[in-house]
Amino acid sequence: MKRSNLNIMARLVKLVRPLRGYMILAVTMGTLGHLCATFIMIFAAYAVLHALGRSAPLSMTWLFVCMVLFAAVRAVLKYAEQGCNHYIAFRLLALIRDHVFKALRRLCPAKLEGRDKGNLISLITSDIELLEVFYAHTISPVCIAVLYTIVMVAFISHYNLKLGILALLSYLAVGIALPLIADRRSGDTGMHVREKAGALSTHVLDSMRGLNEIIQYGYGEERISKMEETTDELLEWQETDRRNAGRNMAAAGVLITLFDILMLASGIFLYWKGEMNFSGILITTAAMMSSFGPVSALAALGTTLQNTFAAGNRVLDILDETPVTPDITGKEKTEFHGAAAENITFVYEDEEVLKDFSLHIEENRITGIIGKSGSGKSTLLKLLMRFWETKQGSVRISDKDINEINTADLRDMEGYMTQETYLFHDTIANNLRIAKPAASDEEIREACRKASIDTFIESLPNGYDTQVGELGDTLSEGEKQRIGLARVFLHDAPFILLDEPTSNLDSLNEGVILKSLKEAGTGRTIVLVSHRPSTMRIADITCSVENGRVS
């Protein structure tokens, strides 16, 4: 969704509310710090007047003391302001990451299925990191520039109102007009940079995960060529972005120089007309020449904020996206007493996967579902987990519509094993404890015994403390599958959904696992999905699914 920069800015500013005290402190110190820097130049102008024998508000000694004192105070205030701004920025980045991960949790799995993982990684890392520019170098500088402008316009107007108006116009031109023009000229450059960066991350991640296949089939040259093409596109947009920034800064420098000259020329003209004296010319010109620091910082924002707003827009897209199945809370607690699918029709991306599908799942029995790939078996399990919403019909648990059951209760009563077991880069024990964080060592071992993986784990040098590597790369597919099954046993739910639990096992290990499932099925309800007829041996009831219907 494309938002205006003002809308993005307003949304991002709202997040500052918990830290507004620190922001007020940063703005105050920043304004005072810039005034100190400007008045060092003004004191120097007073010293010149003193040296020329003209009247000055302070003696030469006190002018020198004030310059040294203001320089020291300026240094302290600058450091403190930057400290406050960066404290605000990094606290807010942590808060935004928390919001994003909660949003991903809400959207998962329906809204994230099929999305580029590299693009999501780019969003979570570099896009959010770019918001530091906004929080540390935008909000505070804008407020500082406004307050500073008011003070300086008042100071110059004290000498001559016309010069005060000229100063105001010059600040507005450099601090507002120039950034707006630069922003309009930059167009969607920042968004293109972020999109290309995300595309490059996706391509690199895919290449790393498929490295074995790339080497095996000699596909390296094609992948490198595509990577270089994507990199060149990214560099081209980045170069455009840098050129825009360079032009903007050059324009700001030219404008500042012109306004300084105009202030001097205007002062001379007013002196010639008798409307001000020599002291006024010198002080107002010195004040003008030393007062563009805050507004020149705003001038740079016209292009530097392009990337930031583009990143902010991508982050807000995730935060604003509505989940397919929002979490349900506040309902009466539900215990499991059977399940059913009643006249379900489910469509995925215009493809009808299930049509008028009905199935009664009896409590404390093993229901086997067999069928070819793409017949809708896995989709049924996802609907029972409420990962997706049905188009028509209803899914019922304990004779209640699944949309009337608390999500937490549903997760407690269901244990789900997918076709592909995901393992985190951690120990085997910690990967198992995902199913039950408070599980004891004995409970973990018992679950592994049921999954026929305990002997293998104990044969490893570090046993259950063995690191499995990224995505479980140190284990075979069969070993990963049995760890996934051990997770289900450890979760100890009354309703177990198994999607091809023995697809990566040989016939001997399949027999052992099926025996464990039969034994574990006592007092539990199991839905067993497979395309293998041999897996259906333990099922009490078997049904065949074909073209989205029970046949």
N, C-alpha and C positions, 0 to 999 in steps of 0.2 A: 504494500500500500504506500503510495507516494503522499507524503505530508509536506506542508509548507514548513520552511525553516522556523517561522515564528511559532507554529504549533509544536514543533519538536522542542524548541527552546523552552516554551511554557511548561511542557510535560517534564523536562529534565530539571527545571528550576524547582518544581514542586517537591522533588526528592530531597531538596536542601533543608526543608522545614525542621527535621530533627536536629540539625546542626546550625540553625540560624544564629545562635549566640556566637559561635566561632566565626561565622561569616561577617557579622557586624563588627567583630573585633578586627578581622582581617581588613575590611574596608576602611575602618577608622585609622588603623596603623598605616595602610597604604596611602591614604589621602594625606596624612600628616607627613609621611616620608617624602612624597613628591613635593609638597610645599617646602619642606626643608631644603631639598635639592634646588628648587627654583630660587628660594631666598638667598642661597649662597651666591648666586649670580647677581641678585639684586643688591646684596651687601657689597659685592665687588664694585657695582656701579656707583653706590654711595661713596665708596672709597676713592673712586676716580674723581667724583665731585669734590670730595674733601681735598684731594691732591691739587685740584685746580683752584682751590681757594673759595669754592662755593659752599653754601650751607648744606649740611648733612645732619640727619637726626641723631647720629652717634659720633663719638670721637673715633679717630683712626684705630686706637687700641681696642675699643669695644667692638668695632666692626670686625677686626681680626679675630677677637675672641668668639664672636657670634658665628663667624664662618667656620671656625674649628669645631665649635660646639654643635652647630647644625649638621656638619659633615659626620660627626660621631653618632648623633641621634639618627640621622638618615640611615647609616649602616645598620644600627640596631633594629630600627623599624622595618627596614627592607627584609632583614633576616626573619624577623618575627612574622611579618605579613606572609612571606613565602612558606614559612613553617605552618601557619594556620591554613593557608590555601591547600597545601599538599596533604595536611591531615584531613581536611574536609574531603578532598578528592579521593584519597585512598579508602577512607571509611565508606564513602558513597559507592565506590567501585565494588567493594565487598558486599554492600547492601544490594546493588544491582545484580551482581552475580547470584546472590541468594534468590532474588526475585526471578531471574532467568531460569535457574535450576528448578524452582517450584513450578514455573510455567511449563518447562519441558516435562516435568513429572505429570502435570495435568493433561498435557497434549499426547503423552505416550500411552499406547503405541500407535493409535489410529492416525493421528496427524503427523507423526514423524516417520511412519513407514514409507520407505521409498525416497526420503529426502537425502540430499548429499550430506554425508557425515563430515566431509572435509569442510563444507560450507558452515555447518553448525559449529565445528571446532574453531574456525576463523572468527565466527560471531562471538563465541564465549571468551576467546582469548584476545585477539587484536582489536576487534570492534569495541568491546567494553573498555579495553585499555586506552583507546583513542578518546574516550569520554573524559579522561583525565585532563585533556586540553581545555575542555569546557569548564570543568569544575575548578581547576587550579589557575587557569589563565584567561577566563572569559567573564564569569559572573562578577568576581571581585573587581577586575579592571574596568568593567562597564560602570559599576557603581562608583568606583574611585574617580573615573573620568568625569562623571556627572557632578559630583561634589567639588572636585578640583576646579572644573570649569566655572562653577558658580563663584568660588572664592577669587579666582584670577580675573574674571570679568568685572567683579566688584572692585578689585584692587586697581585695575587699569582704568575703570570708569571714574575712580576717585581723582585721577589726574585729568581725564577728559572723557566725557560720555561717548563722543563719536568714536574714539579709539577703543572704548569698551565694547561698543557694538561691532566694530571691525574684528576685535578679538573673538567675540562670540561667533560671528559668521565663519571665521577661519577654523575654529574648533569644530563647528558643525560640519563644515566641508570635509575636513580631514577625518573626523571621528565617525560621521554618519553617512554623508553622501558618498564618499569614496568607497567604504566597505559595501554599501548597497549596490553601487555600480559594478564593483568587482564580483560580488555574489551573482549578479544577473549575467555578467559576461562569462562566468565560470560554468553556468548551466548545471548539467548533471555529471560533471567531471568527477566529483567526489564519489558519487554513487557507482560510477563505472569502475573506479579504482577499487572500491570495496568488493564489488561483484567479481572482478577479475582476480583479486586476491583470494576470495573464497573458492573460485573455480580452480585456481592453481593448487590450493590446499587439498581439494577433493582429488585432483589428478595424482598428486604426490602420495596421498594416503592409499588410493587404490593401487598404485604401482608398488608400494611397499608391501601391501597385503598379498598382492599377486605375484611377488618376486619369483617364487619357484616356477610358476606357470610361464612367466615371461622368459625366464632362462631356458626352460624346457623346450618351448616352441619357437625360440629365436625371435621374440616379439619386441626385443629391447629397442631397436632402432625406431620403430613406430611410436613406442611410448616416449622415448626421448624427443622425437620430432614434435609430438603433440605438446610435451612439456615446454619445449623451446618456443613453440608457437604461442602458447598461453602466456609464457613469461614475457615474450616480446609485446603482446597486447597489453599486459599489465604495465610494462615499462613505458609504452607509448602514452598511456593515460597518465602515468605518474609524471612523465616529462611535460605533458600539457598542463598538469596541475602546478608543477614547479615554475613553468614559464608564466602562468597567470599570477603566481605569487610574486615572481620577480618584477613583473610589470606593475603590480599593485604597489610594491614597496618603492619602486622608482617614481611612480606617480605621487606617492605620499611625500617623498623627499623633495620633489620639484615644487609641490604645493606649499610645503612648509617654508622652503626658501623664498618663494614668491610672496607669501604672507609676511615673512620677516621683513623683506624689502619694502612691501607695501606699508607696513607699520612705521618703518623709518621714514619713508617718503611722506606719509600722512602727517607724522609728527613735525617734520620740517615745514610742510605746507601750513599746518596750524600755527607753528612758531612764526612763520612769515606773516600770517594774518593777525598775529598778536593774541591768539587764543590760548597759548601755553608757553612756558619758558624752557630754557635749555635743559634744566634738570628733569622736566617732564619727558622730553624727548628721550633722554638717556635711560631713565628708569623704565618707561613703558616699552622701549625697544629691547632692553635687557630682559624684562619680564616676559615679553613675547617670545624671544629667541630661546628662552630656557623653559618654556611652559608646554611644549608639544609632546612631552614624554607620555602622559596617559592617553592622549587621543591618537598618537602614532601607534600605540599598542592596539588600539581599536582598528586602525587602518589595516593592520596585518591580518585581522580576523576575517576580512572579506573572502580570502582564499583559504587560509588555514582551517577555517571552520567548515569548509565544504566537506572534507573527509569526516570531520567530527559529526556533522549533521547527518551525513550518509550512514555512518555507523550507528548513530542514535536512532535513525529511522528503521534500520534492520533490527535493532534490539527491541524497539517498541512494537514491531511486527510480531515478534514472539510473545511479548507480554500481553498484547491485545487479542491474540488469536484465541478463539473459543474452542474448547475441547469437544470432541465428538461425544464422549461420555463423561460428563463432570462427576466428581466424587459426590456420593450421597451420604448425608449425615442426618441425625435427628429422628431416625425411624426406630421402631421397637427392635430389640435384639432378636436375631433370627438364628435358629439352630437348624442343622441340615436334616431333612427327612425326604430325600428323593428329589428328582429333577425331571424336567420335561421341556421339549421344544414343540410348540403348537403352531402348525401352519406357517412356518417361517419362510419369508422370502428375503433374500439378501443380495444386494447389487454392489459390486465393487468396480468403480470407474467405468460405468455403463455396461459392465459384464455381469450377467445374472449368474451367481455362484450357487445359491440355493433357491429352490422354487417350491412353495407350498410344502415345506419339509416338516414332518412331525415325527417325534421319537419320545417314548416314555422310558425313563431311566429308573429302574427299580432300585430301592435302597438295599444295601448290603449284598449286591450282586455285581458281577463283572460283565459289562456290556461291551461286546466287540463290534467295531465298525470297520468294515473292509471295503476297499474300493480303489480304483485307479488314481494316479496322481491328477490333481485338478478337479476331482469330483466333488469337493466341498467338505471333506472330512476335517481338515485342520481349521477351516472357517467355523465349523460348528463348535469346536472347542473354544475358539476365541469369543464366540457369542456367549457361551456358557460362562466365560471369565468376564464378560461385559467389557471386552476391549472394543467392540463395535456395537452399533445399534442395528436392530433389524429394520427392514423397510416395512414389512408387514408381519403379522403374527406376534408371538411373544415367547420369551424364555422364562420358565418358572422354576424357582428353587423353593422347596418346602411348601409347594402350592401357593407361592406368592410371586407376583411379577418381579423379575430381577431388578427393575427400576425402583422398586419399593423396599429394597434391602440395603442397609448401610454398607458402603464399600469396604470398610474395615472388617465387618462380619463376613462378607463374601471372600475376602482374601484369607481370613482365618479358616474358613470351612473348605477351601479349595486348594489343592496342590497340583501344579501344572508343570509338565515337562514338555518342552518344545523339541522339534527335530534337531535343532542345533544348540548344544550346551555352551553357554558363554562363561568363560573363566576369566577372572580378573588377575592382574599381575600381582599375585600375593601367594601366601602359603595355601596348601590344600585344605588345612583346617579352617582358615579364615574364609576360603571360598565355600566351604560347606556351611559355615555359621551364618551365611546370608539367609538360609532357610529358617534359622532359629538362633538369633544372636546370643542368647543366654545358655546355649546347649553345653552340657558337660563333655569332657573328653570321652567318657564311656558312652554317652548317647551318640556321639559322632562315630565311634568305632562300631556300635551296634547298627547304625544306619549303613555304614560301609560294608558290614558283613552281609546284610540283606541284599546289597547291590553287588556282592562278590568282587569287591575292589579292595577289601581290607588287607589281604595277603600281599597284593602288589604294592600298596602304600607302605606297609611295614618293611618291605624289602628295599625301599629307597634309603639312601644314606641318612637323610634327615627325617624320615618317616612323614608324619602329618605336617611337619614344619618345612617340608620341601617346597621351594618356589616353583610355580608352574610356568613362569614366563608369560610374556604378553600374549593374550588370547589363548593361553594354555598350549603354546607351541611345543613345549617339551613333552607333551603327552600325545598318544595316538587318539584317533577319533573314537575308538571303542572305549578307551580309558576315560576320555572326557564324558562320553555318554553315560558310563556307569557312575561317575561322580555326580552327574545331573540327576540320575535316579536316586542316589544316596541323599541328595538334597530333598527330594520328594518324601522319602521315608523319614528324614529328620523333621520335616515340617509337620508330619503326623496329622494331616487333615482327614476329615471323614469322607471327603469327596475328591477323588484323584483322577486327573485328566492326563493321559499319556499319549503323546503324538509320536508314533514310530519309535518306541523306547528301545528296540533291538535292531534297528536298521544297520548299525555299524558293528554288529557282533557276529561272530561265527556261530554255527549251529550248536556247538557245545556250550558256549557262554550264554547263548540265547536260552537254552534249556534250563541253565542254572538260574537265570534272571526270572524266567517265567515261573519257575518253582517258587522263588522268593515272592513274586507278585501274588501267586495263588495263596501263599501262606499269609502275606500281609493283607490280603483282601478280606480276611475274616473281620467282620464288624465295620467294613468300609465299603463305599460304593466306588467302583472304578469304571471309567470309560477308556477303552483301549482301542486306539486307532492304528491301523497298519494296512499295508498292501500285501503282507505276507500271510498266506493261509496258515502256515505253521504257528504263527503268533496267536491265532485265534483258538488254539487248543485249550487254553485255560478259561475262555469266555463261557459264562453261563447262558448268555443270549448273544446271538450274532446277527447283524443286519448288514446288508450290502447297499452302498450308496453309488448311484450312477447318474451323472448329469444333474446333480443337485437334488435328487429324489431318492427315497428309500425304495429299493427294488427287491 
